[in-house]
Amino acid sequence: MRPLSRWTRAQRRGLLVVFGLSFLGHIAVYFMAKKSRPTHVLTALPEKVLAQRDSLLALQPPKDTLYSLTPIT
């Protein structure tokens, strides 16, 4: 009678252990990343900084016009 698998019992058990450890590692990383989320609050930039940014953006040259690509028929 032909065997159901070409792998030995030890190889199947080893593969199961590798998958199990991988699963547990993914779970551990998920929960550790969930704990270490930053808790600081974002605040708005001061008006002085926003005005300086706007003046620098006004100095930039206008961007080139993008045209759609139409294939030659």
N, CA, C and O atoms as a Tripos MOL2 file, in Angstrom:
@<TRIPOS>MOLECULE
protein
  292   291    73     0     0
PROTEIN
NO_CHARGES

@<TRIPOS>ATOM
      1 N           0.8350   -1.1830    0.0000 N.3       1 MET1
      2 CA          0.0000    0.0000    0.0000 C.3       1 MET1
      3 C           0.8810    1.2490    0.0000 C.2       1 MET1
      4 O           1.9010    1.3000    0.6870 O.2       1 MET1
      5 N           0.4820    2.2350   -0.7650 N.am      2 ARG2
      6 CA          1.2570    3.4590   -0.9110 C.3       2 ARG2
      7 C           1.0510    4.3720    0.3000 C.2       2 ARG2
      8 O          -0.0840    4.5420    0.7440 O.2       2 ARG2
      9 N           2.1280    4.9700    0.8510 N.am      3 PRO3
     10 CA          1.9670    5.8480    2.0280 C.3       3 PRO3
     11 C           1.2290    7.1350    1.6490 C.2       3 PRO3
     12 O           1.2790    7.5700    0.4980 O.2       3 PRO3
     13 N           0.5490    7.7350    2.6190 N.am      4 LEU4
     14 CA         -0.2100    8.9620    2.3800 C.3       4 LEU4
     15 C           0.7050   10.1740    2.1830 C.2       4 LEU4
     16 O           0.3320   11.1260    1.4970 O.2       4 LEU4
     17 N           1.8770   10.1430    2.7700 N.am      5 SER5
     18 CA          2.7880   11.2750    2.6860 C.3       5 SER5
     19 C           4.2040   10.7830    2.4210 C.2       5 SER5
     20 O           4.5820    9.6880    2.8390 O.2       5 SER5
     21 N           4.9660   11.5890    1.7350 N.am      6 ARG6
     22 CA          6.3660   11.2290    1.4860 C.3       6 ARG6
     23 C           7.2470   11.6510    2.6500 C.2       6 ARG6
     24 O           8.4240   11.2930    2.6820 O.2       6 ARG6
     25 N           6.7170   12.3970    3.5990 N.am      7 TRP7
     26 CA          7.4950   12.8690    4.7340 C.3       7 TRP7
     27 C           7.3930   11.8820    5.8880 C.2       7 TRP7
     28 O           6.3830   11.2040    6.0730 O.2       7 TRP7
     29 N           8.4630   11.8270    6.6470 N.am      8 THR8
     30 CA          8.4500   10.9470    7.8100 C.3       8 THR8
     31 C           7.6760   11.6200    8.9410 C.2       8 THR8
     32 O           7.3380   12.8030    8.8820 O.2       8 THR8
     33 N           7.4120   10.8270    9.9610 N.am      9 ARG9
     34 CA          6.6580   11.3660   11.1030 C.3       9 ARG9
     35 C           7.4380   12.4940   11.7860 C.2       9 ARG9
     36 O           6.8490   13.4870   12.2130 O.2       9 ARG9
     37 N           8.7450   12.3410   11.8880 N.am     10 ALA10
     38 CA          9.5750   13.3790   12.5240 C.3      10 ALA10
     39 C           9.5610   14.6710   11.7030 C.2      10 ALA10
     40 O           9.5260   15.7660   12.2650 O.2      10 ALA10
     41 N           9.5880   14.5390   10.3740 N.am     11 GLN11
     42 CA          9.5540   15.7310    9.5320 C.3      11 GLN11
     43 C           8.2160   16.4550    9.6540 C.2      11 GLN11
     44 O           8.1830   17.6840    9.7070 O.2      11 GLN11
     45 N           7.1180   15.7120    9.6980 N.am     12 ARG12
     46 CA          5.7960   16.3330    9.8570 C.3      12 ARG12
     47 C           5.6950   17.0350   11.2020 C.2      12 ARG12
     48 O           5.1520   18.1360   11.2880 O.2      12 ARG12
     49 N           6.2080   16.4120   12.2450 N.am     13 ARG13
     50 CA          6.1770   17.0180   13.5720 C.3      13 ARG13
     51 C           7.0410   18.2860   13.6010 C.2      13 ARG13
     52 O           6.6570   19.2860   14.2070 O.2      13 ARG13
     53 N           8.1980   18.2440   12.9510 N.am     14 GLY14
     54 CA          9.0620   19.4170   12.8890 C.3      14 GLY14
     55 C           8.4020   20.5690   12.1500 C.2      14 GLY14
     56 O           8.5240   21.7260   12.5530 O.2      14 GLY14
     57 N           7.7070   20.2530   11.0750 N.am     15 LEU15
     58 CA          7.0000   21.2910   10.3220 C.3      15 LEU15
     59 C           5.8940   21.9030   11.1680 C.2      15 LEU15
     60 O           5.6820   23.1150   11.1290 O.2      15 LEU15
     61 N           5.2010   21.0920   11.9180 N.am     16 LEU16
     62 CA          4.1570   21.5940   12.8040 C.3      16 LEU16
     63 C           4.7530   22.5110   13.8790 C.2      16 LEU16
     64 O           4.1640   23.5390   14.2130 O.2      16 LEU16
     65 N           5.9080   22.1440   14.4150 N.am     17 VAL17
     66 CA          6.5750   22.9780   15.4150 C.3      17 VAL17
     67 C           6.9790   24.3160   14.8010 C.2      17 VAL17
     68 O           6.8080   25.3570   15.4340 O.2      17 VAL17
     69 N           7.5050   24.3060   13.5910 N.am     18 VAL18
     70 CA          7.9180   25.5500   12.9280 C.3      18 VAL18
     71 C           6.7140   26.4540   12.7030 C.2      18 VAL18
     72 O           6.7890   27.6550   12.9620 O.2      18 VAL18
     73 N           5.6070   25.8950   12.2260 N.am     19 PHE19
     74 CA          4.4040   26.7040   12.0260 C.3      19 PHE19
     75 C           3.8710   27.2490   13.3520 C.2      19 PHE19
     76 O           3.4380   28.3990   13.4300 O.2      19 PHE19
     77 N           3.9070   26.4250   14.3760 N.am     20 GLY20
     78 CA          3.4400   26.8660   15.6920 C.3      20 GLY20
     79 C           4.2770   28.0000   16.2470 C.2      20 GLY20
     80 O           3.7360   28.9760   16.7650 O.2      20 GLY20
     81 N           5.6050   27.8810   16.1430 N.am     21 LEU21
     82 CA          6.4780   28.9540   16.6200 C.3      21 LEU21
     83 C           6.2920   30.2320   15.8140 C.2      21 LEU21
     84 O           6.3290   31.3300   16.3680 O.2      21 LEU21
     85 N           6.0950   30.0920   14.5210 N.am     22 SER22
     86 CA          5.8500   31.2590   13.6870 C.3      22 SER22
     87 C           4.5530   31.9500   14.0990 C.2      22 SER22
     88 O           4.5050   33.1760   14.1890 O.2      22 SER22
     89 N           3.5120   31.1750   14.3460 N.am     23 PHE23
     90 CA          2.2320   31.7430   14.7750 C.3      23 PHE23
     91 C           2.3830   32.4670   16.1090 C.2      23 PHE23
     92 O           1.8940   33.5850   16.2650 O.2      23 PHE23
     93 N           3.0540   31.8380   17.0680 N.am     24 LEU24
     94 CA          3.2530   32.4630   18.3730 C.3      24 LEU24
     95 C           4.1020   33.7320   18.2570 C.2      24 LEU24
     96 O           3.8590   34.7050   18.9700 O.2      24 LEU24
     97 N           5.0910   33.7270   17.3690 N.am     25 GLY25
     98 CA          5.9010   34.9200   17.1570 C.3      25 GLY25
     99 C           5.0810   36.0630   16.5950 C.2      25 GLY25
    100 O           5.2340   37.2090   17.0170 O.2      25 GLY25
    101 N           4.2100   35.7570   15.6430 N.am     26 HIS26
    102 CA          3.3580   36.8090   15.0780 C.3      26 HIS26
    103 C           2.4060   37.3810   16.1320 C.2      26 HIS26
    104 O           2.1790   38.5900   16.1790 O.2      26 HIS26
    105 N           1.8660   36.5270   16.9550 N.am     27 ILE27
    106 CA          0.9760   36.9870   18.0230 C.3      27 ILE27
    107 C           1.7470   37.8730   19.0090 C.2      27 ILE27
    108 O           1.2370   38.9080   19.4380 O.2      27 ILE27
    109 N           2.9620   37.4770   19.3660 N.am     28 ALA28
    110 CA          3.7670   38.2580   20.3030 C.3      28 ALA28
    111 C           4.0910   39.6310   19.7260 C.2      28 ALA28
    112 O           3.9870   40.6360   20.4280 O.2      28 ALA28
    113 N           4.4790   39.6820   18.4700 N.am     29 VAL29
    114 CA          4.7980   40.9660   17.8390 C.3      29 VAL29
    115 C           3.5630   41.8570   17.7900 C.2      29 VAL29
    116 O           3.6590   43.0630   18.0150 O.2      29 VAL29
    117 N           2.4150   41.2760   17.4990 N.am     30 TYR30
    118 CA          1.1720   42.0500   17.4330 C.3      30 TYR30
    119 C           0.8740   42.7130   18.7720 C.2      30 TYR30
    120 O           0.5670   43.9040   18.8210 O.2      30 TYR30
    121 N           0.9620   41.9450   19.8640 N.am     31 PHE31
    122 CA          0.6250   42.5050   21.1690 C.3      31 PHE31
    123 C           1.6950   43.4640   21.6710 C.2      31 PHE31
    124 O           1.3690   44.4230   22.3700 O.2      31 PHE31
    125 N           2.9590   43.2360   21.3370 N.am     32 MET32
    126 CA          4.0040   44.1750   21.7570 C.3      32 MET32
    127 C           3.8650   45.4840   20.9930 C.2      32 MET32
    128 O           4.0890   46.5490   21.5690 O.2      32 MET32
    129 N           3.5040   45.4380   19.7190 N.am     33 ALA33
    130 CA          3.3250   46.6590   18.9440 C.3      33 ALA33
    131 C           2.0900   47.4120   19.4290 C.2      33 ALA33
    132 O           2.0530   48.6410   19.3800 O.2      33 ALA33
    133 N           1.0970   46.6920   19.8890 N.am     34 LYS34
    134 CA         -0.1240   47.3300   20.3770 C.3      34 LYS34
    135 C           0.1530   48.1010   21.6690 C.2      34 LYS34
    136 O          -0.4420   49.1540   21.9000 O.2      34 LYS34
    137 N           1.0460   47.5880   22.5080 N.am     35 LYS35
    138 CA          1.3790   48.2460   23.7720 C.3      35 LYS35
    139 C           2.2150   49.5000   23.5650 C.2      35 LYS35
    140 O           2.0810   50.4580   24.3260 O.2      35 LYS35
    141 N           3.0670   49.5130   22.5630 N.am     36 SER36
    142 CA          4.0470   50.5920   22.4240 C.3      36 SER36
    143 C           3.5750   51.7260   21.5210 C.2      36 SER36
    144 O           4.4030   52.4340   20.9480 O.2      36 SER36
    145 N           2.2820   51.9130   21.3840 N.am     37 ARG37
    146 CA          1.7950   53.0240   20.5640 C.3      37 ARG37
    147 C           2.0360   54.3400   21.2810 C.2      37 ARG37
    148 O           1.8980   54.4170   22.5010 O.2      37 ARG37
    149 N           2.3960   55.3740   20.5340 N.am     38 PRO38
    150 CA          2.6560   56.6660   21.1770 C.3      38 PRO38
    151 C           1.3700   57.2530   21.7600 C.2      38 PRO38
    152 O           0.2800   57.0750   21.2150 O.2      38 PRO38
    153 N           1.5260   57.9510   22.8740 N.am     39 THR39
    154 CA          0.3590   58.5230   23.5410 C.3      39 THR39
    155 C           0.3870   60.0460   23.5350 C.2      39 THR39
    156 O          -0.4670   60.6670   24.1680 O.2      39 THR39
    157 N           1.3400   60.6710   22.8420 N.am     40 HIS40
    158 CA          1.4100   62.1270   22.8400 C.3      40 HIS40
    159 C           0.3420   62.7160   21.9150 C.2      40 HIS40
    160 O          -0.1160   62.0710   20.9720 O.2      40 HIS40
    161 N          -0.0300   63.9350   22.2110 N.am     41 VAL41
    162 CA         -1.0830   64.6150   21.4640 C.3      41 VAL41
    163 C          -0.4440   65.5370   20.4460 C.2      41 VAL41
    164 O           0.5110   66.2480   20.7600 O.2      41 VAL41
    165 N          -0.9620   65.5310   19.2310 N.am     42 LEU42
    166 CA         -0.4590   66.4260   18.1960 C.3      42 LEU42
    167 C          -1.0460   67.8130   18.3910 C.2      42 LEU42
    168 O          -2.2300   67.9670   18.6920 O.2      42 LEU42
    169 N          -0.1990   68.8190   18.2150 N.am     43 THR43
    170 CA         -0.6620   70.1980   18.3510 C.3      43 THR43
    171 C          -0.4640   70.9180   17.0290 C.2      43 THR43
    172 O           0.3600   70.5130   16.2090 O.2      43 THR43
    173 N          -1.2150   71.9780   16.8270 N.am     44 ALA44
    174 CA         -1.1120   72.7620   15.5980 C.3      44 ALA44
    175 C           0.1800   73.5710   15.5980 C.2      44 ALA44
    176 O           0.7040   73.9310   16.6520 O.2      44 ALA44
    177 N           0.6810   73.8470   14.4080 N.am     45 LEU45
    178 CA          1.8920   74.6530   14.2850 C.3      45 LEU45
    179 C           1.5640   76.1200   14.5740 C.2      45 LEU45
    180 O           0.4470   76.5710   14.3180 O.2      45 LEU45
    181 N           2.5370   76.8610   15.1070 N.am     46 PRO46
    182 CA          2.2940   78.2880   15.3530 C.3      46 PRO46
    183 C           2.0760   79.0460   14.0410 C.2      46 PRO46
    184 O           2.5260   78.6180   12.9780 O.2      46 PRO46
    185 N           1.3910   80.1570   14.1380 N.am     47 GLU47
    186 CA          1.0810   80.9710   12.9610 C.3      47 GLU47
    187 C           2.3500   81.4440   12.2530 C.2      47 GLU47
    188 O           2.3720   81.5540   11.0270 O.2      47 GLU47
    189 N           3.4040   81.7220   13.0170 N.am     48 LYS48
    190 CA          4.6600   82.1930   12.4300 C.3      48 LYS48
    191 C           5.2410   81.1290   11.4930 C.2      48 LYS48
    192 O           5.7120   81.4500   10.4020 O.2      48 LYS48
    193 N           5.2070   79.8930   11.9110 N.am     49 VAL49
    194 CA          5.7490   78.8030   11.1060 C.3      49 VAL49
    195 C           4.8890   78.6010    9.8610 C.2      49 VAL49
    196 O           5.4190   78.3730    8.7740 O.2      49 VAL49
    197 N           3.5700   78.6820   10.0120 N.am     50 LEU50
    198 CA          2.6840   78.5200    8.8660 C.3      50 LEU50
    199 C           2.8840   79.6400    7.8460 C.2      50 LEU50
    200 O           2.8540   79.3970    6.6390 O.2      50 LEU50
    201 N           3.0870   80.8700    8.3320 N.am     51 ALA51
    202 CA          3.3210   81.9930    7.4200 C.3      51 ALA51
    203 C           4.6410   81.8130    6.6780 C.2      51 ALA51
    204 O           4.7260   82.1190    5.4880 O.2      51 ALA51
    205 N           5.6640   81.3240    7.3590 N.am     52 GLN52
    206 CA          6.9590   81.0920    6.7200 C.3      52 GLN52
    207 C           6.8410   79.9860    5.6640 C.2      52 GLN52
    208 O           7.4300   80.0910    4.5890 O.2      52 GLN52
    209 N           6.0930   78.9450    5.9650 N.am     53 ARG53
    210 CA          5.8850   77.8800    4.9940 C.3      53 ARG53
    211 C           5.1590   78.3930    3.7560 C.2      53 ARG53
    212 O           5.5230   78.0560    2.6290 O.2      53 ARG53
    213 N           4.1440   79.1990    3.9690 N.am     54 ASP54
    214 CA          3.3850   79.7410    2.8420 C.3      54 ASP54
    215 C           4.2600   80.6370    1.9660 C.2      54 ASP54
    216 O           4.1370   80.6120    0.7410 O.2      54 ASP54
    217 N           5.1470   81.4320    2.5840 N.am     55 SER55
    218 CA          6.0140   82.3040    1.7910 C.3      55 SER55
    219 C           7.0190   81.4820    0.9910 C.2      55 SER55
    220 O           7.3530   81.8490   -0.1350 O.2      55 SER55
    221 N           7.5070   80.3750    1.5530 N.am     56 LEU56
    222 CA          8.4360   79.5230    0.8130 C.3      56 LEU56
    223 C           7.7290   78.7970   -0.3250 C.2      56 LEU56
    224 O           8.3100   78.6100   -1.3930 O.2      56 LEU56
    225 N           6.4960   78.3900   -0.1100 N.am     57 LEU57
    226 CA          5.7410   77.7380   -1.1750 C.3      57 LEU57
    227 C           5.4530   78.6990   -2.3200 C.2      57 LEU57
    228 O           5.3800   78.2770   -3.4740 O.2      57 LEU57
    229 N           5.2880   79.9830   -2.0210 N.am     58 ALA58
    230 CA          5.0250   80.9690   -3.0630 C.3      58 ALA58
    231 C           6.2610   81.1920   -3.9340 C.2      58 ALA58
    232 O           6.1320   81.5930   -5.0900 O.2      58 ALA58
    233 N           7.4480   80.9400   -3.3990 N.am     59 LEU59
    234 CA          8.6870   81.1400   -4.1580 C.3      59 LEU59
    235 C           8.9600   80.0150   -5.1460 C.2      59 LEU59
    236 O           9.7590   80.1870   -6.0660 O.2      59 LEU59
    237 N           8.3160   78.8770   -4.9750 N.am     60 GLN60
    238 CA          8.5650   77.7490   -5.8700 C.3      60 GLN60
    239 C           8.0060   78.0330   -7.2590 C.2      60 GLN60
    240 O           6.9270   78.6120   -7.3880 O.2      60 GLN60
    241 N           8.7330   77.6300   -8.2940 N.am     61 PRO61
    242 CA          8.2080   77.8240   -9.6490 C.3      61 PRO61
    243 C           7.0040   76.9060   -9.8810 C.2      61 PRO61
    244 O           6.8950   75.8520   -9.2540 O.2      61 PRO61
    245 N           6.1090   77.3030  -10.7740 N.am     62 PRO62
    246 CA          4.9450   76.4500  -11.0330 C.3      62 PRO62
    247 C           5.3760   75.1270  -11.6700 C.2      62 PRO62
    248 O           6.3710   75.0640  -12.3920 O.2      62 PRO62
    249 N           4.6290   74.1070  -11.3970 N.am     63 LYS63
    250 CA          4.9540   72.7880  -11.9420 C.3      63 LYS63
    251 C           4.5470   72.7110  -13.4040 C.2      63 LYS63
    252 O           3.6600   73.4330  -13.8590 O.2      63 LYS63
    253 N           5.2130   71.8180  -14.1320 N.am     64 ASP64
    254 CA          4.8890   71.6240  -15.5390 C.3      64 ASP64
    255 C           3.5000   71.0160  -15.6780 C.2      64 ASP64
    256 O           2.9950   70.3530  -14.7720 O.2      64 ASP64
    257 N           2.9010   71.2600  -16.8310 N.am     65 THR65
    258 CA          1.5900   70.7040  -17.1040 C.3      65 THR65
    259 C           1.7400   69.2540  -17.5390 C.2      65 THR65
    260 O           2.6050   68.9310  -18.3530 O.2      65 THR65
    261 N           0.8990   68.3840  -16.9980 N.am     66 LEU66
    262 CA          0.9080   66.9870  -17.3690 C.3      66 LEU66
    263 C          -0.1920   66.7470  -18.3980 C.2      66 LEU66
    264 O          -1.3360   67.1620  -18.2090 O.2      66 LEU66
    265 N           0.1630   66.0840  -19.4670 N.am     67 TYR67
    266 CA         -0.7950   65.7550  -20.5100 C.3      67 TYR67
    267 C          -1.0470   64.2640  -20.5190 C.2      67 TYR67
    268 O          -0.1490   63.4780  -20.2190 O.2      67 TYR67
    269 N          -2.2540   63.8690  -20.8570 N.am     68 SER68
    270 CA         -2.5530   62.4480  -20.8940 C.3      68 SER68
    271 C          -1.8670   61.8070  -22.1130 C.2      68 SER68
    272 O          -1.6790   62.4510  -23.1450 O.2      68 SER68
    273 N          -1.5130   60.5710  -21.9720 N.am     69 LEU69
    274 CA         -0.8390   59.8400  -23.0410 C.3      69 LEU69
    275 C          -1.8930   59.2250  -23.9580 C.2      69 LEU69
    276 O          -2.7040   58.4020  -23.5350 O.2      69 LEU69
    277 N          -1.8610   59.6330  -25.1970 N.am     70 THR70
    278 CA         -2.7860   59.0470  -26.1660 C.3      70 THR70
    279 C          -1.9520   58.2870  -27.2060 C.2      70 THR70
    280 O          -1.0980   58.8760  -27.8680 O.2      70 THR70
    281 N          -2.1920   57.0210  -27.3440 N.am     71 PRO71
    282 CA         -1.3890   56.2400  -28.2960 C.3      71 PRO71
    283 C          -1.7150   56.6310  -29.7460 C.2      71 PRO71
    284 O          -2.8260   57.0560  -30.0650 O.2      71 PRO71
    285 N          -0.7310   56.4730  -30.5850 N.am     72 ILE72
    286 CA         -0.9000   56.7780  -32.0070 C.3      72 ILE72
    287 C          -1.6380   55.6210  -32.6490 C.2      72 ILE72
    288 O          -1.2640   54.4610  -32.4810 O.2      72 ILE72
    289 N          -2.6880   55.9440  -33.3860 N.am     73 THR73
    290 CA         -3.4660   54.8640  -34.0100 C.3      73 THR73
    291 C          -3.2070   54.8110  -35.4910 C.2      73 THR73
    292 O          -3.7720   53.9670  -36.1860 O.2      73 THR73
@<TRIPOS>BOND
     1     1     2 1
     2     2     3 1
     3     3     4 2
     4     3     5 am
     5     5     6 1
     6     6     7 1
     7     7     8 2
     8     7     9 am
     9     9    10 1
    10    10    11 1
    11    11    12 2
    12    11    13 am
    13    13    14 1
    14    14    15 1
    15    15    16 2
    16    15    17 am
    17    17    18 1
    18    18    19 1
    19    19    20 2
    20    19    21 am
    21    21    22 1
    22    22    23 1
    23    23    24 2
    24    23    25 am
    25    25    26 1
    26    26    27 1
    27    27    28 2
    28    27    29 am
    29    29    30 1
    30    30    31 1
    31    31    32 2
    32    31    33 am
    33    33    34 1
    34    34    35 1
    35    35    36 2
    36    35    37 am
    37    37    38 1
    38    38    39 1
    39    39    40 2
    40    39    41 am
    41    41    42 1
    42    42    43 1
    43    43    44 2
    44    43    45 am
    45    45    46 1
    46    46    47 1
    47    47    48 2
    48    47    49 am
    49    49    50 1
    50    50    51 1
    51    51    52 2
    52    51    53 am
    53    53    54 1
    54    54    55 1
    55    55    56 2
    56    55    57 am
    57    57    58 1
    58    58    59 1
    59    59    60 2
    60    59    61 am
    61    61    62 1
    62    62    63 1
    63    63    64 2
    64    63    65 am
    65    65    66 1
    66    66    67 1
    67    67    68 2
    68    67    69 am
    69    69    70 1
    70    70    71 1
    71    71    72 2
    72    71    73 am
    73    73    74 1
    74    74    75 1
    75    75    76 2
    76    75    77 am
    77    77    78 1
    78    78    79 1
    79    79    80 2
    80    79    81 am
    81    81    82 1
    82    82    83 1
    83    83    84 2
    84    83    85 am
    85    85    86 1
    86    86    87 1
    87    87    88 2
    88    87    89 am
    89    89    90 1
    90    90    91 1
    91    91    92 2
    92    91    93 am
    93    93    94 1
    94    94    95 1
    95    95    96 2
    96    95    97 am
    97    97    98 1
    98    98    99 1
    99    99   100 2
   100    99   101 am
   101   101   102 1
   102   102   103 1
   103   103   104 2
   104   103   105 am
   105   105   106 1
   106   106   107 1
   107   107   108 2
   108   107   109 am
   109   109   110 1
   110   110   111 1
   111   111   112 2
   112   111   113 am
   113   113   114 1
   114   114   115 1
   115   115   116 2
   116   115   117 am
   117   117   118 1
   118   118   119 1
   119   119   120 2
   120   119   121 am
   121   121   122 1
   122   122   123 1
   123   123   124 2
   124   123   125 am
   125   125   126 1
   126   126   127 1
   127   127   128 2
   128   127   129 am
   129   129   130 1
   130   130   131 1
   131   131   132 2
   132   131   133 am
   133   133   134 1
   134   134   135 1
   135   135   136 2
   136   135   137 am
   137   137   138 1
   138   138   139 1
   139   139   140 2
   140   139   141 am
   141   141   142 1
   142   142   143 1
   143   143   144 2
   144   143   145 am
   145   145   146 1
   146   146   147 1
   147   147   148 2
   148   147   149 am
   149   149   150 1
   150   150   151 1
   151   151   152 2
   152   151   153 am
   153   153   154 1
   154   154   155 1
   155   155   156 2
   156   155   157 am
   157   157   158 1
   158   158   159 1
   159   159   160 2
   160   159   161 am
   161   161   162 1
   162   162   163 1
   163   163   164 2
   164   163   165 am
   165   165   166 1
   166   166   167 1
   167   167   168 2
   168   167   169 am
   169   169   170 1
   170   170   171 1
   171   171   172 2
   172   171   173 am
   173   173   174 1
   174   174   175 1
   175   175   176 2
   176   175   177 am
   177   177   178 1
   178   178   179 1
   179   179   180 2
   180   179   181 am
   181   181   182 1
   182   182   183 1
   183   183   184 2
   184   183   185 am
   185   185   186 1
   186   186   187 1
   187   187   188 2
   188   187   189 am
   189   189   190 1
   190   190   191 1
   191   191   192 2
   192   191   193 am
   193   193   194 1
   194   194   195 1
   195   195   196 2
   196   195   197 am
   197   197   198 1
   198   198   199 1
   199   199   200 2
   200   199   201 am
   201   201   202 1
   202   202   203 1
   203   203   204 2
   204   203   205 am
   205   205   206 1
   206   206   207 1
   207   207   208 2
   208   207   209 am
   209   209   210 1
   210   210   211 1
   211   211   212 2
   212   211   213 am
   213   213   214 1
   214   214   215 1
   215   215   216 2
   216   215   217 am
   217   217   218 1
   218   218   219 1
   219   219   220 2
   220   219   221 am
   221   221   222 1
   222   222   223 1
   223   223   224 2
   224   223   225 am
   225   225   226 1
   226   226   227 1
   227   227   228 2
   228   227   229 am
   229   229   230 1
   230   230   231 1
   231   231   232 2
   232   231   233 am
   233   233   234 1
   234   234   235 1
   235   235   236 2
   236   235   237 am
   237   237   238 1
   238   238   239 1
   239   239   240 2
   240   239   241 am
   241   241   242 1
   242   242   243 1
   243   243   244 2
   244   243   245 am
   245   245   246 1
   246   246   247 1
   247   247   248 2
   248   247   249 am
   249   249   250 1
   250   250   251 1
   251   251   252 2
   252   251   253 am
   253   253   254 1
   254   254   255 1
   255   255   256 2
   256   255   257 am
   257   257   258 1
   258   258   259 1
   259   259   260 2
   260   259   261 am
   261   261   262 1
   262   262   263 1
   263   263   264 2
   264   263   265 am
   265   265   266 1
   266   266   267 1
   267   267   268 2
   268   267   269 am
   269   269   270 1
   270   270   271 1
   271   271   272 2
   272   271   273 am
   273   273   274 1
   274   274   275 1
   275   275   276 2
   276   275   277 am
   277   277   278 1
   278   278   279 1
   279   279   280 2
   280   279   281 am
   281   281   282 1
   282   282   283 1
   283   283   284 2
   284   283   285 am
   285   285   286 1
   286   286   287 1
   287   287   288 2
   288   287   289 am
   289   289   290 1
   290   290   291 1
   291   291   292 2
@<TRIPOS>SUBSTRUCTURE
     1 MET1         2 RESIDUE 1 A MET
     2 ARG2         6 RESIDUE 1 A ARG
     3 PRO3        10 RESIDUE 1 A PRO
     4 LEU4        14 RESIDUE 1 A LEU
     5 SER5        18 RESIDUE 1 A SER
     6 ARG6        22 RESIDUE 1 A ARG
     7 TRP7        26 RESIDUE 1 A TRP
     8 THR8        30 RESIDUE 1 A THR
     9 ARG9        34 RESIDUE 1 A ARG
    10 ALA10       38 RESIDUE 1 A ALA
    11 GLN11       42 RESIDUE 1 A GLN
    12 ARG12       46 RESIDUE 1 A ARG
    13 ARG13       50 RESIDUE 1 A ARG
    14 GLY14       54 RESIDUE 1 A GLY
    15 LEU15       58 RESIDUE 1 A LEU
    16 LEU16       62 RESIDUE 1 A LEU
    17 VAL17       66 RESIDUE 1 A VAL
    18 VAL18       70 RESIDUE 1 A VAL
    19 PHE19       74 RESIDUE 1 A PHE
    20 GLY20       78 RESIDUE 1 A GLY
    21 LEU21       82 RESIDUE 1 A LEU
    22 SER22       86 RESIDUE 1 A SER
    23 PHE23       90 RESIDUE 1 A PHE
    24 LEU24       94 RESIDUE 1 A LEU
    25 GLY25       98 RESIDUE 1 A GLY
    26 HIS26      102 RESIDUE 1 A HIS
    27 ILE27      106 RESIDUE 1 A ILE
    28 ALA28      110 RESIDUE 1 A ALA
    29 VAL29      114 RESIDUE 1 A VAL
    30 TYR30      118 RESIDUE 1 A TYR
    31 PHE31      122 RESIDUE 1 A PHE
    32 MET32      126 RESIDUE 1 A MET
    33 ALA33      130 RESIDUE 1 A ALA
    34 LYS34      134 RESIDUE 1 A LYS
    35 LYS35      138 RESIDUE 1 A LYS
    36 SER36      142 RESIDUE 1 A SER
    37 ARG37      146 RESIDUE 1 A ARG
    38 PRO38      150 RESIDUE 1 A PRO
    39 THR39      154 RESIDUE 1 A THR
    40 HIS40      158 RESIDUE 1 A HIS
    41 VAL41      162 RESIDUE 1 A VAL
    42 LEU42      166 RESIDUE 1 A LEU
    43 THR43      170 RESIDUE 1 A THR
    44 ALA44      174 RESIDUE 1 A ALA
    45 LEU45      178 RESIDUE 1 A LEU
    46 PRO46      182 RESIDUE 1 A PRO
    47 GLU47      186 RESIDUE 1 A GLU
    48 LYS48      190 RESIDUE 1 A LYS
    49 VAL49      194 RESIDUE 1 A VAL
    50 LEU50      198 RESIDUE 1 A LEU
    51 ALA51      202 RESIDUE 1 A ALA
    52 GLN52      206 RESIDUE 1 A GLN
    53 ARG53      210 RESIDUE 1 A ARG
    54 ASP54      214 RESIDUE 1 A ASP
    55 SER55      218 RESIDUE 1 A SER
    56 LEU56      222 RESIDUE 1 A LEU
    57 LEU57      226 RESIDUE 1 A LEU
    58 ALA58      230 RESIDUE 1 A ALA
    59 LEU59      234 RESIDUE 1 A LEU
    60 GLN60      238 RESIDUE 1 A GLN
    61 PRO61      242 RESIDUE 1 A PRO
    62 PRO62      246 RESIDUE 1 A PRO
    63 LYS63      250 RESIDUE 1 A LYS
    64 ASP64      254 RESIDUE 1 A ASP
    65 THR65      258 RESIDUE 1 A THR
    66 LEU66      262 RESIDUE 1 A LEU
    67 TYR67      266 RESIDUE 1 A TYR
    68 SER68      270 RESIDUE 1 A SER
    69 LEU69      274 RESIDUE 1 A LEU
    70 THR70      278 RESIDUE 1 A THR
    71 PRO71      282 RESIDUE 1 A PRO
    72 ILE72      286 RESIDUE 1 A ILE
    73 THR73      290 RESIDUE 1 A THR
